[in-house]
Amino acid sequence: MTPVSDPLDKITLSLRPKPPEGSAAPKGDPSTEPLPSGMDRAVLDELRAAARTYDYLRQFGDPIEFWEAVRLARSRRCAPDPSKGKGSADPGLAEELQVIRRQLSPMVRDLRRFLEKVPELPPAGEALEVALGFLLASSKEHQAVAKWLAESDKHLAKAASKLRSLATIAAPYLEVMRPWSLDGKYSAASEASAAAGSPAPAGPAVAIDNDLLDNLRRSFTTRAAFDATQLPSAFWEVLMLNTAERIPSQARLMRIIEAKKERQLSVFHEETRYLHGRMLTFRARHSRWVEAFQAWARGLQGVPRDEIFFDMAIALAVVEPDAQERARKWLAAPHAHAKEAAELLAGHAARAKAHTEELRKAASAPVPEQH
C-alpha cells in the first residue's frame, strides 16, 4: 500500500491561485486549454482529478466526501481519466481511502460540529464542501483546524473568513469544470424548472442522519450482492455488519462491485462469500435474542405492516447501544412494554422511509420497493 503523502509536501489545492505562466495554449486538450487570469493549472488539474475520483467512488454504495477525493488526488490515487483512454482505477484506491479516513475522519467530524456554531459560512452544499476540500488538502492547515477545535470560541470569525476565502478561490475553477457539480444535478434544466416556478419537493418528515444514510446505502448494496450469490441474510444482520465493521466492509464492498463491473465472477463470488462469512459471526452471536424480539414485535399494535420497513425498523432497533439488554427487559414483561416497543419501531420505520427515499433520489444503491 502506498502511504499517505508526506505532511511536509506542498499540497497544490491549498494554494491561492497564481497568474498563469507562459503563452496561451491551444484549445481542445483540457490540459492545455487557456485559463482565465488568476487561475493555476495545477490547481485545476488536481481539482478535476478529485472530481473524477469523487464521481467514480459514489457508484460503490458508500458516500464519499469531497475532501476525501481531494486527499486521494493529492496522493495520486485517482479514478481513470476518460480523455486519456478507458484505463482502470488505481488498484490501491480503496486501501488509500481507508488510510485517509482512519487518519482524518475523527478530526473532520469534530470540525463539522464546530462549524455548526460558525456564522456566515459559505452556503451548505457544493460551496462549503469544496472549500473544505481546499482546506483539508493541506496538512499545514490541519494545525489551524486543531487550534480552532481546541479554542473553539476564540476562532469562529477566523474559521468563517478562511472558508469564505477558499470558497471564493474555488468558484472560478468550478465554473471552468461545468457541467460537473458535486451533486451531479447541475444543468440548464434545473434553472429552467426554477424559472417556471416549479415547487420545491417537500423535505423528509424526519431529519436525515448522514451516518445512517451511509450505513443503509452499503447495507442495501451488500444484501444485493448476497442475493446475487444466493447467500441468505436478514436485514438486521447486514446492517449490524455495516455498522460495526464499517471501514473493512466498505473496502470489501468496493472490490465486490468492481469485480462485478469487470465481470470477474470468481473474484465477485470469493469476496462476497468472505463478507457473508463476516456477517455470520453477528448471526451466531445475536440471532437468538433478535429473532425472539422480532417475533414478539410482529404482533404488536402500531408497528409497521409493510414487511420491508418492519425489517428495517427491527434492524435500526437492534443496532442501537444496549439494544440486547432492552429487548431482554421487554420480553421479560411484554405487556408492560408493548406500547413503548411499538412507538420505538414506528419511529424507526419513519426514519427508514425518509432515508430510503433519500437513497432512491440519489439512485446510488439498490433500494427495495415498498409493498
Residue pairs with C-beta under 8 A, 6 or more apart in sequence:
1 92
1 95
1 96
1 99
2 75
2 77
2 92
2 96
3 99
4 71
4 75
4 96
4 99
4 100
4 103
5 11
5 74
5 75
7 139
7 140
7 142
8 139
9 139
11 74
11 137
11 138
11 139
11 140
12 40
12 42
12 43
12 46
12 74
12 137
13 43
13 46
13 47
13 50
13 70
13 73
13 74
13 133
13 134
13 137
13 138
14 134
14 135
14 137
14 138
14 140
14 141
15 40
15 43
16 169
17 38
17 39
17 40
17 43
17 169
17 172
17 173
18 38
18 40
19 37
19 38
20 34
20 35
20 37
20 39
20 40
20 41
24 34
25 32
25 33
25 34
26 32
27 33
27 34
30 48
30 83
31 41
31 45
35 41
35 44
35 176
36 172
36 176
38 172
39 172
39 173
39 176
43 173
44 173
44 176
44 177
46 70
46 73
46 74
47 70
47 73
47 170
47 173
47 177
48 177
49 73
49 78
49 79
49 81
50 66
50 69
50 70
50 72
50 73
50 133
51 69
51 177
51 180
52 78
52 79
52 80
52 81
53 64
53 69
53 72
53 73
53 77
53 78
53 79
53 93
54 64
54 66
54 69
54 182
55 79
55 180
55 184
56 79
56 80
56 89
57 64
57 69
57 79
57 93
57 97
57 254
58 64
58 184
58 364
59 257
59 364
60 221
60 253
60 254
60 257
60 258
61 217
61 218
61 220
61 221
61 222
61 253
61 257
61 364
61 365
62 214
62 217
62 218
62 250
62 253
62 254
63 210
63 213
63 214
63 217
63 364
64 97
65 108
65 129
66 129
66 130
66 132
66 133
66 182
67 104
67 108
67 129
67 132
67 133
67 135
67 136
67 137
68 97
68 100
68 101
69 133
70 133
70 134
70 136
70 137
71 100
71 104
71 136
71 137
72 78
72 93
72 96
72 97
72 100
74 137
75 96
75 100
76 90
77 90
77 92
77 93
77 96
77 97
78 89
78 90
78 93
79 89
79 90
79 93
80 86
80 87
80 88
80 89
81 87
88 262
89 258
90 96
93 254
94 250
94 251
94 254
94 255
95 251
97 251
98 247
98 250
98 251
101 247
102 247
104 136
104 142
107 142
107 145
107 146
107 149
108 132
108 136
110 149
111 132
111 145
111 148
111 149
114 148
114 149
114 152
114 159
115 121
115 159
115 163
117 152
117 156
118 156
118 159
118 160
118 163
119 156
119 160
120 160
120 164
121 128
121 160
121 163
121 164
122 128
122 131
122 163
122 164
122 167
125 182
125 183
126 174
126 181
126 182
126 183
127 167
127 170
127 171
128 163
128 167
129 182
130 166
130 167
130 170
130 174
130 182
131 163
131 164
131 166
131 167
131 170
132 163
133 170
134 166
134 169
134 170
135 141
135 145
135 162
135 163
135 166
136 142
136 145
144 162
147 155
148 155
148 158
148 159
174 180
174 181
178 186
179 186
179 187
180 186
204 354
204 355
204 357
204 358
205 350
205 353
205 354
206 350
206 351
206 354
208 354
208 355
208 358
209 351
209 355
212 316
212 351
212 355
213 355
213 358
213 359
214 246
215 239
215 242
215 243
215 246
216 239
216 312
216 352
216 355
216 356
216 359
216 365
217 359
217 364
217 365
218 242
218 246
218 249
218 250
218 253
218 365
219 235
219 238
219 239
219 241
219 242
219 315
220 359
220 365
220 366
220 367
220 368
221 253
221 257
221 365
221 366
222 238
222 241
222 242
222 249
222 253
222 275
223 233
223 235
223 238
224 366
225 253
225 256
225 257
225 260
225 268
225 272
225 275
226 232
226 233
226 238
226 272
226 275
226 276
228 260
228 272
229 268
229 269
229 272
229 273
229 276
231 272
231 273
231 276
233 276
233 279
234 283
234 311
235 311
235 312
235 314
235 315
236 290
236 294
236 311
236 314
236 315
236 318
236 319
237 279
237 282
237 283
237 287
238 279
238 315
239 315
239 316
239 319
240 279
240 282
240 286
240 315
240 318
240 319
241 249
241 275
241 278
241 279
241 282
242 249
242 250
243 319
244 282
244 319
245 278
248 278
249 275
249 278
252 271
252 274
252 275
253 275
255 267
255 271
256 268
256 271
256 272
256 275
259 265
259 267
259 268
259 271
260 268
286 318
286 324
289 324
289 327
289 328
290 314
290 318
290 327
292 327
292 331
293 314
293 317
293 318
293 327
293 330
293 331
294 314
296 330
296 331
296 334
296 341
297 303
297 314
297 341
297 342
297 345
298 310
300 338
300 341
300 342
300 345
301 338
301 342
302 339
302 342
302 343
302 345
302 346
303 310
303 313
303 341
303 342
303 345
303 346
303 349
304 310
304 313
304 345
304 346
304 349
306 349
306 370
306 371
307 371
308 368
308 369
308 370
308 371
309 349
309 352
309 353
309 370
310 345
310 349
312 348
312 349
312 352
312 356
313 345
313 346
313 348
313 349
313 352
314 345
314 348
316 348
316 351
316 352
317 323
317 344
317 345
317 348
318 324
318 327
320 326
329 337
330 337
330 340
330 341
353 370
356 367
356 368
359 365
359 367
360 367
